[in-house]
Amino acid sequence: MPNRLLPTVLGVALAIGTASSAYSDNYTAYSTTAESITGNISMDDFSLVFQNGETLIFDQLIADNFIVDGQRVPASVFSVENPYDPELENGNQLCGMGDVTYVANWAAGDGLSAVAVFTGNEPPASSDEMCASYIYQD
């Protein structure tokens, strides 16, 4: 007897996978560092994908706010599932000072978003702890 449930399950899984990737936000490199190191990016609650295809997979959202220049702001702070320092545009690395363990994202002005990366073992509390930051146009 053929398995009639399998095509339905595969169809639902494919639809879910397609829907989740459709909700990624695309950002255009805005700062000089973003243009020369990361290029344009795509980011959602699960990963950060760089222009050259390298990807940081997030483990979990660990905070919904963050201190930037002494002010608490709404932000998303993610732990990285498998920390590493990807090689990106022009042979540059995302951090250059060790494996990236956390990523934070927040509004950086009208139509702009900041992405900061961290190498520490403890979740970052502020932008003072970052090894690099990049600004993107929403």
N, CA, C and O of each residue as an XYZ file, in Angstrom:
552
protein
N       0.841     -1.171      0.000
C       0.000      0.000      0.000
C       0.890      1.239      0.000
O       1.774      1.350      0.850
N       0.680      2.185     -0.939
C       1.533      3.369     -1.014
C       1.287      4.306      0.169
O       0.187      4.367      0.717
N       2.337      5.031      0.546
C       2.239      5.982      1.649
C       1.718      7.315      1.105
O       2.462      8.058      0.465
N       0.447      7.618      1.357
C      -0.172      8.839      0.838
C       0.114     10.042      1.728
O      -0.082     11.183      1.308
N       0.568      9.801      2.933
C       0.861     10.890      3.854
C       2.185     11.570      3.517
O       2.324     12.775      3.729
N       3.159     10.825      2.999
C       4.480     11.365      2.722
C       4.450     12.573      1.786
O       5.076     13.581      2.116
N       3.761     12.539      0.636
C       3.738     13.725     -0.218
C       3.128     14.937      0.488
O       3.576     16.060      0.259
N       2.138     14.743      1.324
C       1.520     15.851      2.055
C       2.501     16.439      3.055
O       2.630     17.659      3.160
N       3.192     15.578      3.788
C       4.169     16.044      4.772
C       5.296     16.797      4.067
O       5.700     17.867      4.522
N       5.805     16.253      2.965
C       6.869     16.924      2.222
C       6.394     18.268      1.674
O       7.146     19.242      1.688
N       5.175     18.325      1.201
C       4.622     19.577      0.682
C       4.504     20.641      1.764
O       4.822     21.807      1.534
N       4.050     20.238      2.939
C       3.939     21.178      4.060
C       5.324     21.645      4.480
O       5.522     22.836      4.719
N       6.291     20.731      4.574
C       7.657     21.106      4.962
C       8.252     22.070      3.946
O       8.900     23.044      4.331
N       8.049     21.822      2.668
C       8.554     22.707      1.628
C       7.902     24.082      1.731
O       8.578     25.101      1.589
N       6.607     24.117      1.974
C       5.898     25.389      2.101
C       6.397     26.168      3.310
O       6.548     27.388      3.231
N       6.655     25.494      4.422
C       7.163     26.164      5.619
C       8.562     26.702      5.352
O       8.858     27.844      5.702
N       9.416     25.909      4.744
C      10.771     26.361      4.431
C      10.773     27.547      3.504
O      11.558     28.475      3.700
N       9.922     27.548      2.501
C       9.821     28.659      1.575
C       9.289     29.888      2.276
O       9.782     30.991      2.043
N       8.293     29.722      3.130
C       7.713     30.866      3.830
C       8.717     31.488      4.779
O       8.800     32.713      4.861
N       9.489     30.671      5.505
C      10.426     31.243      6.463
C      11.531     32.012      5.764
O      11.957     33.051      6.268
N      12.012     31.540      4.619
C      13.060     32.269      3.921
C      12.511     33.533      3.278
O      13.264     34.479      3.044
N      11.227     33.567      2.991
C      10.622     34.755      2.391
C      10.531     35.901      3.381
O      10.345     37.048      2.974
N      10.659     35.617      4.681
C      10.537     36.661      5.690
C      11.870     37.246      6.123
O      11.900     38.063      7.043
N      12.967     36.860      5.497
C      14.257     37.464      5.800
C      14.241     38.912      5.351
O      13.671     39.244      4.312
N      14.870     39.774      6.141
C      14.996     41.173      5.764
C      16.314     41.353      5.038
O      17.354     40.863      5.478
N      16.258     42.061      3.922
C      17.456     42.346      3.147
C      17.933     43.747      3.478
O      17.144     44.690      3.529
N      19.238     43.875      3.705
C      19.842     45.146      4.072
C      20.956     45.481      3.080
O      21.728     44.611      2.678
N      21.026     46.748      2.697
C      22.052     47.224      1.786
C      23.193     47.824      2.590
O      22.969     48.653      3.472
N      24.415     47.407      2.285
C      25.588     47.934      2.986
C      25.598     49.451      2.870
O      25.452     49.999      1.777
N      25.773     50.131      4.007
C      25.722     51.595      4.049
C      27.052     52.189      4.514
O      27.577     53.104      3.880
N      27.590     51.683      5.600
C      28.868     52.205      6.102
C      30.010     51.680      5.235
O      29.866     50.678      4.535
N      31.136     52.367      5.294
C      32.312     51.935      4.541
C      32.728     50.533      4.947
O      33.106     49.725      4.098
N      32.661     50.234      6.255
C      33.045     48.886      6.703
C      32.088     47.834      6.165
O      32.523     46.753      5.768
N      30.795     48.131      6.145
C      29.829     47.171      5.600
C      30.068     46.957      4.111
O      30.022     45.825      3.631
N      30.323     48.039      3.379
C      30.566     47.912      1.936
C      31.812     47.078      1.648
O      31.806     46.252      0.734
N      32.880     47.287      2.420
C      34.141     46.621      2.109
C      34.314     45.246      2.754
O      35.142     44.453      2.306
N      33.529     44.954      3.814
C      33.730     43.678      4.512
C      32.566     42.710      4.329
O      32.782     41.565      3.934
N      31.340     43.143      4.607
C      30.216     42.203      4.567
C      29.445     42.230      3.258
O      28.880     41.215      2.851
N      29.416     43.385      2.592
C      28.517     43.556      1.462
C      27.094     43.589      1.990
O      26.881     43.755      3.191
N      26.137     43.437      1.122
C      24.731     43.410      1.525
C      24.468     42.144      2.330
O      25.151     41.134      2.157
N      23.472     42.207      3.212
C      23.158     41.047      4.046
C      21.668     40.752      4.020
O      20.856     41.576      3.597
N      21.337     39.572      4.476
C      19.956     39.156      4.718
C      19.933     38.601      6.133
O      20.792     37.804      6.512
N      18.928     39.034      6.924
C      18.884     38.601      8.311
C      17.455     38.375      8.754
O      16.543     39.110      8.374
N      17.273     37.341      9.567
C      15.986     37.076     10.206
C      16.270     36.578     11.619
O      17.387     36.742     12.110
N      15.308     35.987     12.269
C      15.490     35.514     13.643
C      16.301     34.223     13.739
O      16.504     33.699     14.834
N      16.762     33.712     12.607
C      17.456     32.436     12.597
C      18.882     32.502     12.074
O      19.703     31.645     12.400
N      19.187     33.518     11.260
C      20.517     33.569     10.656
C      20.840     34.943     10.084
O      19.976     35.804      9.919
N      22.119     35.101      9.794
C      22.653     36.284      9.127
C      23.431     35.764      7.932
O      24.400     35.021      8.089
N      23.000     36.159      6.725
C      23.629     35.681      5.496
C      24.329     36.861      4.824
O      23.729     37.913      4.602
N      25.597     36.669      4.508
C      26.408     37.720      3.907
C      26.362     37.628      2.386
O      25.943     36.617      1.823
N      26.796     38.693      1.738
C      26.734     38.782      0.283
C      27.440     37.611     -0.398
O      26.982     37.147     -1.442
N      28.543     37.126      0.168
C      29.274     36.018     -0.465
C      28.695     34.639     -0.120
O      29.242     33.615     -0.529
N      27.579     34.615      0.639
C      26.920     33.352      0.963
C      27.295     32.761      2.308
O      26.625     31.839      2.773
N      28.343     33.261      2.949
C      28.690     32.789      4.296
C      27.513     33.094      5.227
O      26.810     34.088      5.050
N      27.312     32.230      6.214
C      26.145     32.353      7.086
C      26.511     32.123      8.547
O      27.270     31.212      8.876
N      25.954     32.970      9.419
C      26.000     32.721     10.856
C      24.606     32.257     11.257
O      23.628     32.971     11.037
N      24.507     31.078     11.839
C      23.230     30.547     12.310
C      23.079     30.939     13.776
O      23.997     30.754     14.575
N      21.915     31.481     14.121
C      21.673     31.883     15.503
C      21.154     30.700     16.313
O      20.382     29.878     15.819
N      21.594     30.634     17.561
C      21.142     29.610     18.483
C      19.852     30.062     19.160
O      18.849     29.349     19.136
N      19.884     31.260     19.771
C      18.686     31.771     20.427
C      18.761     33.275     20.598
O      19.843     33.861     20.611
N      17.605     33.888     20.729
C      17.491     35.301     21.064
C      17.705     35.399     22.566
O      16.959     34.798     23.339
N      18.722     36.153     22.990
C      19.022     36.217     24.418
C      18.622     37.545     25.061
O      18.567     37.643     26.287
N      18.340     38.573     24.246
C      17.918     39.864     24.806
C      17.150     40.644     23.753
O      17.383     40.495     22.553
N      16.222     41.487     24.227
C      15.455     42.333     23.313
C      15.762     43.818     23.527
O      15.036     44.690     23.051
N      16.853     44.088     24.253
C      17.342     45.459     24.401
C      18.841     45.397     24.636
O      19.413     44.338     24.898
N      19.466     46.586     24.533
C      20.916     46.618     24.491
C      21.351     48.048     24.802
O      20.602     48.988     24.534
N      22.534     48.227     25.358
C      23.028     49.581     25.644
C      23.969     50.015     24.529
O      24.979     49.364     24.260
N      23.617     51.137     23.878
C      24.414     51.715     22.802
C      24.758     53.142     23.208
O      23.872     53.958     23.459
N      26.048     53.432     23.270
C      26.506     54.763     23.674
C      25.850     55.221     24.969
O      25.453     56.379     25.091
N      25.735     54.319     25.932
C      25.192     54.637     27.245
C      23.676     54.680     27.336
O      23.139     54.927     28.415
N      22.971     54.449     26.236
C      21.509     54.481     26.225
C      20.948     53.092     25.931
O      21.417     52.401     25.027
N      19.934     52.689     26.707
C      19.269     51.407     26.449
C      18.334     51.579     25.245
O      17.508     52.491     25.211
N      18.481     50.685     24.257
C      17.668     50.756     23.042
C      17.028     49.398     22.771
O      17.562     48.374     23.196
N      15.884     49.371     22.067
C      15.332     48.092     21.623
C      16.323     47.442     20.645
O      16.849     48.109     19.754
N      16.563     46.180     20.814
C      17.534     45.475     19.974
C      17.250     43.988     20.014
O      16.484     43.504     20.847
N      17.879     43.274     19.098
C      17.860     41.813     19.125
C      19.294     41.364     19.333
O      20.183     41.719     18.558
N      19.517     40.582     20.379
C      20.847     40.046     20.659
C      20.738     38.529     20.570
O      19.978     37.904     21.310
N      21.505     37.950     19.659
C      21.455     36.510     19.399
C      22.770     35.844     19.775
O      23.839     36.429     19.600
N      22.696     34.632     20.287
C      23.897     33.805     20.418
C      24.073     33.082     19.081
O      23.099     32.809     18.379
N      25.318     32.778     18.741
C      25.635     32.101     17.485
C      25.783     30.610     17.765
O      26.491     30.207     18.688
N      25.110     29.801     16.961
C      25.090     28.350     17.181
C      26.480     27.726     17.101
O      26.879     26.986     18.000
N      27.209     28.015     16.045
C      28.563     27.480     15.854
C      29.509     28.652     15.613
O      29.728     29.040     14.466
N      30.071     29.219     16.676
C      30.911     30.409     16.533
C      32.063     30.208     15.557
O      32.745     29.183     15.576
N      32.262     31.204     14.708
C      33.421     31.266     13.822
C      33.521     32.679     13.276
O      32.613     33.489     13.466
N      34.618     32.974     12.601
C      34.867     34.305     12.052
C      34.957     34.166     10.536
O      36.044     33.968      9.993
N      33.819     34.270      9.850
C      33.801     33.990      8.411
C      34.655     34.953      7.592
O      34.767     36.137      7.911
N      35.252     34.419      6.535
C      35.960     35.260      5.569
C      34.923     35.812      4.601
O      34.144     35.060      4.015
N      34.922     37.130      4.439
C      33.889     37.782      3.644
C      34.498     38.507      2.447
O      35.428     37.991      1.827
N      33.998     39.675      2.117
C      34.458     40.412      0.942
C      35.948     40.762      1.053
O      36.450     41.042      2.141
N      36.634     40.743     -0.071
C      38.036     41.168     -0.162
C      38.956     40.422      0.812
O      39.996     40.956      1.198
N      38.596     39.208      1.213
C      39.414     38.421      2.122
C      39.352     38.880      3.568
O      40.092     38.371      4.410
N      38.479     39.836      3.869
C      38.337     40.332      5.243
C      37.501     39.377      6.076
O      36.649     38.658      5.555
N      37.755     39.379      7.372
C      36.950     38.581      8.286
C      35.945     39.485      9.000
O      36.160     40.689      9.136
N      34.854     38.886      9.450
C      33.775     39.635     10.085
C      34.268     40.361     11.329
O      33.935     41.527     11.539
N      35.050     39.687     12.146
C      35.559     40.287     13.380
C      37.062     40.492     13.316
O      37.560     41.572     13.635
N      37.784     39.461     12.906
C      39.227     39.556     12.814
C      39.940     39.397     14.144
O      41.166     39.492     14.206
N      39.183     39.155     15.214
C      39.787     39.033     16.545
C      39.314     37.777     17.266
O      39.399     37.701     18.492
N      38.821     36.800     16.530
C      38.331     35.569     17.146
C      36.966     35.200     16.602
O      36.376     35.923     15.798
N      36.483     34.067     17.055
C      35.193     33.563     16.589
C      34.042     34.420     17.115
O      34.021     34.806     18.284
N      33.100     34.705     16.243
C      31.924     35.502     16.606
C      30.964     34.618     17.391
O      30.530     33.574     16.903
N      30.635     35.043     18.613
C      29.771     34.269     19.499
C      28.388     34.889     19.684
O      27.431     34.192     20.018
N      28.285     36.215     19.465
C      27.014     36.933     19.619
C      26.888     37.983     18.524
O      27.880     38.530     18.045
N      25.637     38.252     18.140
C      25.318     39.287     17.155
C      24.187     40.131     17.726
O      23.203     39.597     18.237
N      24.327     41.452     17.637
C      23.268     42.371     18.065
C      22.841     43.226     16.880
O      23.655     43.572     16.024
N      21.567     43.558     16.840
C      20.998     44.365     15.760
C      20.045     45.383     16.368
O      19.223     45.032     17.215
N      20.146     46.663     15.938
C      19.259     47.716     16.442
C      19.119     48.813     15.402
O      19.917     48.899     14.470
N      18.101     49.654     15.563
C      17.883     50.791     14.669
C      18.988     51.815     14.902
O      19.302     52.159     16.042
N      19.572     52.298     13.807
C      20.703     53.225     13.900
C      20.375     54.582     13.285
O      21.270     55.318     12.870
N      19.099     54.902     13.231
C      18.675     56.158     12.616
C      17.604     55.886     11.594
O      17.194     54.742     11.394
N      17.156     56.928     10.954
C      16.062     56.826      9.989
C      16.432     55.910      8.817
O      17.264     56.265      7.982
N      15.811     54.740      8.766
C      16.040     53.799      7.679
C      17.356     53.054      7.760
O      17.766     52.422      6.787
N      18.031     53.116      8.906
C      19.317     52.444      9.058
C      19.266     51.440     10.200
O      18.549     51.628     11.183
N      20.040     50.371     10.050
C      20.175     49.353     11.092
C      21.644     49.099     11.352
O      22.464     49.120     10.433
N      21.970     48.858     12.613
C      23.338     48.501     12.996
C      23.388     47.023     13.326
O      22.446     46.467     13.891
N      24.492     46.395     12.970
C      24.775     45.015     13.345
C      26.157     45.025     13.990
O      27.130     45.477     13.385
N      26.236     44.528     15.211
C      27.513     44.445     15.918
C      27.800     42.978     16.218
O      26.887     42.186     16.451
N      29.086     42.631     16.209
C      29.492     41.254     16.478
C      30.435     41.225     17.681
O      31.166     42.180     17.943
N      30.399     40.107     18.402
C      31.106     39.966     19.666
C      31.805     38.617     19.722
O      31.383     37.659     19.074
N      32.888     38.552     20.508
C      33.661     37.311     20.607
C      33.667     36.709     22.003
O      34.215     35.622     22.180
N      33.094     37.351     22.983
C      33.168     36.883     24.361
C      32.340     35.645     24.647
O      31.464     35.263     23.871
N      32.640     35.028     25.781
C      31.879     33.868     26.221
C      30.582     34.256     26.915
O      29.636     33.469     26.947
N      30.531     35.462     27.469
C      29.336     35.958     28.149
C      28.527     36.840     27.213
O      29.107     37.545     26.387
N      27.207     36.821     27.320
C      26.379     37.683     26.476
C      26.764     39.157     26.665
O      26.961     39.606     27.793
N      26.870     39.901     25.570
C      27.248     41.309     25.674
C      26.120     42.143     26.282
O      24.941     41.885     26.038
N      26.495     43.136     27.068
C      25.517     44.039     27.668
C      25.475     45.372     26.948
O      24.491     46.105     27.044
N      26.560     45.692     26.215
C      26.589     46.988     25.536
C      27.465     46.935     24.290
O      28.217     45.985     24.071
N      27.346     47.978     23.488
C      28.142     48.074     22.267
C      29.620     48.275     22.576
O      30.457     48.112     21.688
N      29.960     48.624     23.813
C      31.363     48.807     24.202
C      32.166     47.523     24.052
O      33.391     47.569     23.940
N      31.497     46.389     24.050
C      32.176     45.093     24.024
C      32.360     44.521     22.612
O      32.930     43.441     22.460
N      31.892     45.223     21.589
C      31.906     44.656     20.228
C      33.305     44.650     19.633
O      34.163     45.457     19.990
N      33.507     43.708     18.707
C      34.764     43.694     17.980
C      34.617     44.400     16.633
O      35.612     44.807     16.034
N      33.375     44.546     16.153
C      33.120     45.268     14.906
C      31.631     45.624     14.828
O      30.781     44.969     15.431
N      31.349     46.679     14.069
C      29.943     47.029     13.804
C      29.814     47.473     12.356
O      30.768     47.942     11.735
N      28.611     47.312     11.845
C      28.320     47.610     10.449
C      26.959     48.289     10.374
O      26.046     47.947     11.125
N      26.826     49.251      9.464
C      25.554     49.965      9.304
C      24.973     49.635      7.927
O      25.677     49.638      6.917
N      23.681     49.352      7.918
C      22.956     48.965      6.703
C      21.726     49.837      6.511
O      21.145     50.357      7.463
N      21.354     49.977      5.255
C      20.112     50.667      4.918
C      19.019     49.612      4.857
O      19.181     48.570      4.221
N      17.888     49.898      5.535
C      16.772     48.941      5.578
C      16.150     48.776      4.203
O      15.198     48.011      4.043
